Amino acid sequence: MTQIGKFRSTYSTDVLSELVGTIRTINFSGKLSIIKDGNSTNPNAPTHRVYFIPDDTAKVEVGAAWTQRIKRGPREGEEFLSVTIDDPSWQNSLSFSLFQDDETTWLATWRRRQSAA
């Protein structure tokens, strides 16, 4: 997996309430805010909304995130976020995961999906 960004939690009591950070790839660099959205009763609905934060205008919703649990390995049971962002100018959406690095830092990692052969 490739690290494409770093996020910080803005709340100490609920580290997943809001995360702010930057994603950087060869073709995209932007500041994002990921905010918990507890309004839906649908269990498949996103748990978070993702906003792009441009320097000169109000934030724009660009995606969603879902809280997941690590299913195996030494960190089994820990929560992470599965994030998808999109833009009309892109050919495909960008999906990545956020894993907790320390108490307030989360690392954004990306891995190319393997085609079913």
Secondary structure as UniProt FT lines:
FT   STRAND          2..9
FT   TURN            15..16
FT   STRAND          18..24
FT   STRAND          29..36
FT   TURN            43..44
FT   STRAND          48..52
FT   STRAND          60..69
FT   TURN            74..77
FT   STRAND          79..85
FT   TURN            88..89
FT   STRAND          94..100
FT   STRAND          105..110
//
